[in-house]
């Protein structure tokens, strides 16, 4: 397994961190997932703030590349099988000691997820290990649970809360909220707080569950490390008139990311003598399809597929990019992104950004902090790139405005502190 040499915090610094609170448990679908850096760096920020974090992934992500900072967290994470003797014994324990709660919780999972094959199957499959987590968290003195994604992780937190009374919160991101909202009401009703990563998400939650929950549903943006992602100190080759305009696109190669429309846009630009190159970072199911598309459009030599990259490598790519393009779309199945963290990274790095006028993205790029073509609108993407191509002053203005917005509203440390403020934690001094 390749591990990125990018740790900013040494082992000694981690050991010197003063623990001020009882542990919080983090639940996520998969870990360590290279593309979900917001979970990893949020955990690290919580630890630096004196909050010990116990990590409970529902599944272990199989990956060839892993961020260096994830290594010690993975080593201590509580990975569980689908079933084991320990899991069976814990389930029998709760069945015998809390039969009404145990059976009632299981029945609620089934009832609330009827009509959703995916959520119902997940509820049944994850229930035994969720019960085991309840016992393990009690043993470890966990005083709060935070789940990332309002799908299976939030359902797991709900189960644990029913069995133990440990309060929980969860963050709703993108597809987990936008595609399927079965059991959302039950999760919101019992949560101590609910976090939407955008105003768009908060409004969607309240429309679905009711305005009576307005006081517990808050907006806390994901954030990026503004000390790590910093504006470049020298112009690009394109700025100096010595090379092509580098268009960078970062993310899983998947329909929801809209890469096919950027490729079409690049082909049109090349046909009209615009010297552009498109660089894709990431991997995914659509890689072969996208590469074939480039060959068919005759731009293979002007498109680079870099594959997965670590954070340090992404920082290097951003330093040479003339624009970051994230042409997100609403898929046929209803998937859409919330606010792509990669756009925050680009803005923090002083790179002009082109996104999509979709979901919460205008909350990041609006107000002359970026450009917002409509989803799937190749003509609009082409015109936005042409505008940046011809206007160096606009590129500089978007870069400066983007950096300022991220510093003010999307800073990792600031927003992690806001999230920690939502946790129902016991102070060690008080105990």
C-alpha positions in Angstrom: 0.0 0.0 0.0 1.4 3.4 -1.0 1.3 5.9 1.8 1.5 9.7 1.1 4.4 11.3 2.9 2.4 14.4 3.9 1.9 14.5 7.7 2.0 18.0 9.1 1.7 16.8 12.7 4.4 14.6 14.2 3.9 11.7 16.6 5.4 13.8 19.4 2.9 16.7 18.7 0.0 14.2 18.9 1.3 12.9 22.2 1.6 16.5 23.5 -2.1 17.2 22.8 -4.0 17.8 26.1 -7.1 15.7 26.3 -9.9 17.8 27.7 -13.0 15.8 27.0 -14.4 12.3 27.1 -14.3 10.4 23.8 -16.5 11.0 20.8 -17.3 8.2 18.4 -17.2 8.8 14.6 -19.2 6.6 12.3 -18.8 6.6 8.5 -19.6 4.2 5.7 -16.0 3.4 4.7 -12.6 4.3 5.9 -10.0 5.2 4.9 -11.5 6.7 1.8 -9.0 8.8 -0.2 -11.7 11.0 -1.7 -13.4 11.8 1.7 -10.7 13.9 3.1 -13.2 16.0 5.0 -13.8 13.2 7.4 -10.2 12.5 8.0 -9.1 16.1 8.6 -12.2 16.8 10.8 -11.2 13.9 13.0 -7.6 15.3 13.3 -8.9 18.8 14.1 -11.1 17.3 16.9 -8.1 15.5 18.3 -6.0 18.6 18.3 -8.8 20.4 20.1 -8.5 17.9 23.0 -11.3 15.6 22.0 -10.3 11.9 21.7 -12.0 10.2 18.7 -13.0 6.5 18.5 -13.5 5.6 14.8 -16.2 3.0 13.8 -16.3 2.5 10.0 -19.1 0.3 8.8 -16.8 -1.1 6.2 -13.1 -1.1 5.6 -12.2 0.7 2.3 -9.8 -1.3 0.1 -7.3 1.2 -1.2 -3.8 1.2 -2.7 -3.1 4.8 -1.7 -3.7 6.3 1.7 -3.1 9.7 3.2 -0.2 9.5 5.7 -2.3 11.2 8.4 -4.9 8.3 8.2 -2.3 5.7 9.1 -2.5 6.0 12.9 -6.3 6.4 12.8 -6.7 3.2 10.7 -4.4 1.3 13.1 -6.8 2.2 16.0 -10.1 2.1 14.2 -12.7 -0.4 15.2 -13.3 -2.5 12.1 -15.9 -5.2 12.6 -17.0 -8.2 10.5 -20.6 -8.7 9.4 -21.0 -11.3 12.0 -18.9 -13.0 14.7 -19.3 -14.8 18.0 -18.7 -11.5 19.8 -21.4 -9.8 17.8 -23.8 -12.7 18.4 -23.2 -12.7 22.1 -23.7 -8.9 22.4 -27.0 -9.1 20.4 -28.2 -11.9 22.8 -27.2 -9.7 25.7 -29.4 -6.8 24.6 -32.2 -9.1 23.5 -32.3 -10.6 27.0 -31.7 -7.4 29.0 -33.6 -4.9 26.9 -36.0 -7.0 24.8 -38.5 -4.3 24.1 -35.9 -1.7 23.1 -33.9 -4.2 21.0 -36.9 -5.6 19.1 -38.6 -2.2 18.8 -35.5 -0.6 17.3 -35.2 -3.4 14.8 -38.8 -3.1 13.8 -38.5 0.7 13.4 -35.5 0.1 11.0 -37.6 -2.2 8.9 -40.8 -0.1 9.0 -39.1 3.2 8.3 -37.1 1.8 5.4 -39.9 -0.1 3.6 -39.9 1.1 0.0 -36.1 1.5 -0.2 -34.3 -1.7 -1.1 -30.9 -0.2 -0.4 -31.7 1.3 2.9 -33.8 -1.7 4.1 -31.0 -4.1 3.2 -28.4 -1.9 4.9 -30.6 -1.7 8.0 -30.8 -5.5 8.3 -27.1 -6.1 7.5 -25.7 -3.4 9.7 -28.0 -4.0 12.7 -26.0 -6.8 14.4 -22.7 -4.8 14.2 -24.5 -1.6 15.3 -25.6 -3.4 18.5 -22.0 -4.6 19.1 -20.8 -0.9 18.6 -23.3 0.1 21.3 -21.7 -2.2 23.8 -18.2 -1.3 22.8 -18.8 2.5 23.0 -20.3 2.1 26.4 -17.2 0.2 27.5 -15.0 3.0 26.2 -16.9 5.8 27.8 -18.0 7.5 24.6 -20.3 10.4 25.5 -21.3 11.5 22.0 -21.6 9.9 18.5 -21.2 11.8 15.2 -22.1 10.1 11.9 -21.0 11.3 8.6 -23.8 10.8 6.0 -27.5 10.5 6.9 -27.8 7.1 5.3 -26.4 3.9 7.0 -24.0 5.7 9.4 -26.9 7.9 10.8 -29.1 4.8 11.1 -26.3 3.0 13.1 -26.0 6.0 15.4 -29.8 5.9 15.9 -29.6 2.2 16.9 -26.8 2.9 19.4 -28.7 5.8 20.9 -31.8 3.6 21.4 -29.8 1.0 23.2 -27.5 3.2 25.3 -28.9 6.7 25.4 -25.6 8.1 24.1 -26.6 11.3 22.2 -25.8 11.6 18.5 -25.5 14.0 15.6 -25.0 13.5 11.9 -23.9 15.5 8.9 -25.9 15.3 5.6 -23.7 15.8 2.6 -24.9 15.1 -1.0 -26.3 11.9 -2.5 -27.0 10.5 1.0 -29.6 13.2 1.4 -30.7 14.0 -2.1 -31.5 10.5 -3.4 -33.3 8.7 -0.7 -34.8 10.1 2.5 -36.3 7.0 4.0 -36.1 7.1 7.8 -34.8 10.7 7.8 -37.6 11.8 10.1 -36.7 9.2 12.8 -33.0 10.1 12.6 -33.7 13.9 12.9 -36.2 13.5 15.6 -33.9 11.6 18.0 -30.6 13.4 17.1 -29.2 16.1 19.4 -28.3 18.1 16.4 -28.3 17.7 12.6 -25.7 19.3 10.3 -26.3 20.3 6.7 -23.2 21.2 4.8 -25.1 23.9 3.0 -28.3 26.1 3.3 -29.6 24.0 0.4 -29.3 20.8 2.5 -30.7 22.4 5.7 -33.8 23.6 3.8 -34.3 20.2 2.2 -34.1 18.5 5.6 -36.7 20.9 7.1 -39.0 20.5 4.1 -38.9 16.8 4.5 -39.2 16.6 8.3 -40.9 19.8 9.4 -40.0 23.3 10.6 -40.4 22.1 14.3 -36.8 20.8 14.0 -35.4 24.2 12.8 -33.6 24.8 16.1 -31.6 21.6 15.9 -30.7 21.7 12.2 -27.7 23.9 11.5 -25.3 24.7 8.6 -21.7 23.9 9.2 -19.7 23.9 6.0 -17.0 21.3 5.4 -13.6 23.1 5.4 -10.1 22.9 4.1 -6.7 23.5 5.7 -5.9 27.1 4.6 -2.4 26.7 5.9 -1.8 23.7 3.6 -3.6 25.0 0.5 -2.1 28.4 -0.1 -1.9 30.7 -3.2 1.0 30.1 -5.5 3.8 32.6 -5.4 4.8 32.5 -9.1 2.8 32.8 -12.3 1.9 29.7 -14.4 3.4 29.1 -17.8 0.1 30.2 -19.4 0.1 33.5 -17.4 3.6 34.2 -18.9 2.4 33.2 -22.4 4.7 30.2 -22.6 2.3 27.3 -22.4 -1.3 26.0 -22.7 -4.1 26.8 -20.3 -4.2 23.9 -17.8 -7.7 22.9 -16.8 -7.7 20.7 -13.7 -10.6 18.4 -12.7 -10.3 16.5 -9.5 -12.7 13.7 -8.3 -13.9 10.2 -8.7 -14.5 9.4 -12.4 -18.2 9.0 -12.2 -21.3 10.4 -13.9 -22.2 12.7 -11.0 -18.9 14.6 -11.5 -19.8 15.6 -15.1 -16.3 15.0 -16.6 -17.8 14.0 -20.0 -19.0 17.6 -20.4 -15.6 19.0 -19.7 -14.1 16.7 -22.3 -16.6 17.9 -24.9 -15.8 21.5 -23.9 -12.1 20.9 -24.3 -12.7 19.4 -27.8 -14.6 22.4 -28.9 -12.0 24.8 -27.6 -9.2 22.9 -29.4 -11.2 23.0 -32.6 -11.4 26.8 -32.4 -7.6 27.2 -31.7 -7.7 27.6 -27.9 -4.6 26.1 -26.5 -6.0 24.2 -23.5 -5.0 21.0 -21.8 -7.3 19.0 -19.4 -5.8 17.1 -16.5 -8.0 14.6 -14.5 -7.1 13.5 -11.0 -8.9 10.5 -9.6 -10.1 7.1 -10.6 -13.4 5.4 -11.0 -15.8 3.3 -13.0 -15.9 5.8 -15.9 -12.2 6.0 -16.6 -12.2 3.8 -19.7 -15.3 5.5 -21.1 -13.8 8.9 -20.7 -10.5 7.9 -22.2 -12.4 6.4 -25.2 -14.3 9.7 -25.5 -11.0 11.6 -25.7 -9.8 9.3 -28.5 -13.0 9.7 -30.4 -12.9 13.5 -30.2 -9.3 13.6 -31.3 -7.9 15.2 -28.1 -6.1 12.3 -26.5 -2.8 14.1 -26.6 -4.2 17.1 -24.8 -5.8 15.2 -21.9 -4.0 13.6 -19.0 -5.5 11.0 -16.6 -3.3 11.1 -13.5 -5.2 8.6 -11.4 -5.5 8.8 -7.6 -3.3 11.5 -5.9 -2.5 12.3 -2.3 -3.1 15.7 -0.8 0.6 16.8 -1.2 0.4 15.8 -4.9 -2.9 17.7 -5.3 -1.3 20.8 -3.8 1.4 20.5 -6.5 -1.1 20.1 -9.3 -3.1 23.1 -8.1 0.1 25.2 -8.1 0.4 24.8 -11.9 -3.3 24.9 -12.8 -4.9 27.9 -14.5 -8.4 26.9 -13.6 -10.2 24.2 -11.6 -13.3 22.9 -13.3 -15.9 20.8 -11.5 -18.9 20.3 -13.8 -21.1 18.5 -11.4 -24.5 17.2 -12.6 -27.7 15.6 -11.4 -27.6 12.0 -12.5 -30.5 9.9 -13.8 -30.8 8.2 -10.4 -31.0 11.5 -8.5 -27.4 11.7 -7.3 -25.9 15.1 -6.9 -23.0 16.7 -5.0 -23.4 18.9 -2.0 -20.5 21.3 -2.1 -17.3 19.6 -3.5 -14.4 20.1 -1.1 -12.0 20.1 -4.1 -13.5 23.5 -5.1 -12.6 24.8 -1.6 -9.1 23.5 -2.0 -8.8 25.2 -5.4 -10.1 28.5 -4.1 -7.8 28.3 -1.0 -4.9 27.8 -3.5 -5.8 30.9 -5.5 -7.0 29.0 -8.5 -10.0 30.4 -10.5 -12.8 27.9 -10.2 -15.7 26.9 -12.5 -18.4 24.8 -10.8 -22.1 24.1 -11.6 -25.2 26.0 -10.7 -26.4 23.0 -8.6 -27.4 22.3 -5.0 -25.1 24.1 -2.6 -22.3 25.0 -5.0 -23.6 28.6 -5.6 -23.1 29.2 -1.8 -19.4 28.7 -2.4 -18.8 30.2 -5.8 -21.5 33.0 -5.9 -20.7 36.6 -5.4 -17.8 36.7 -8.0 -15.9 33.9 -6.2 -16.2 31.6 -9.2 -18.1 30.9 -12.4 -21.4 28.8 -12.4 -22.4 27.4 -15.8 -25.6 25.3 -15.8 -25.2 21.5 -15.4 -24.6 19.6 -18.7 -24.4 22.9 -20.6 -21.3 22.4 -22.7 -21.8 25.7 -24.5 -21.8 27.5 -21.1 -18.7 25.7 -19.9 -16.9 26.6 -23.1 -17.9 30.3 -22.8 -16.8 30.4 -19.1 -13.4 28.9 -20.0 -13.0 31.3 -22.9 -13.8 34.2 -20.5 -11.0 33.1 -18.2 -8.7 32.4 -21.1 -8.9 36.0 -22.4 -9.2 37.9 -19.1 -6.1 37.7 -16.7 -7.6 40.4 -14.4 -10.8 38.3 -13.9 -8.6 35.3 -13.1 -6.7 37.3 -10.5 -10.0 38.7 -9.1 -11.6 35.3 -8.8 -8.5 33.9 -7.2 -8.4 36.6 -4.5 -12.1 36.5 -3.8 -12.1 32.7 -3.6 -9.3 32.6 -1.1 -11.0 35.2 1.0 -14.3 33.3 1.0 -12.7 30.1 2.1 -10.7 31.8 4.8 -13.9 33.4 6.2 -16.5 30.6 5.7 -14.8 27.3 4.8 -11.8 27.0 7.1 -11.2 23.5 8.5 -10.2 24.5 12.0 -12.9 27.1 12.4 -15.7 24.8 11.2 -14.4 21.8 13.1 -14.6 23.9 16.3 -18.2 24.8 15.4 -19.0 21.1 14.9 -17.4 20.2 18.2 -19.6 22.8 19.8 -22.6 20.7 18.7 -21.3 17.6 20.4 -22.8 16.6 23.8 -19.4 16.1 25.4 -18.4 15.6 29.0 -15.5 17.7 30.2 -12.8 15.7 32.0 -12.4 18.6 34.4 -16.1 18.4 35.2 -16.0 14.7 35.7 
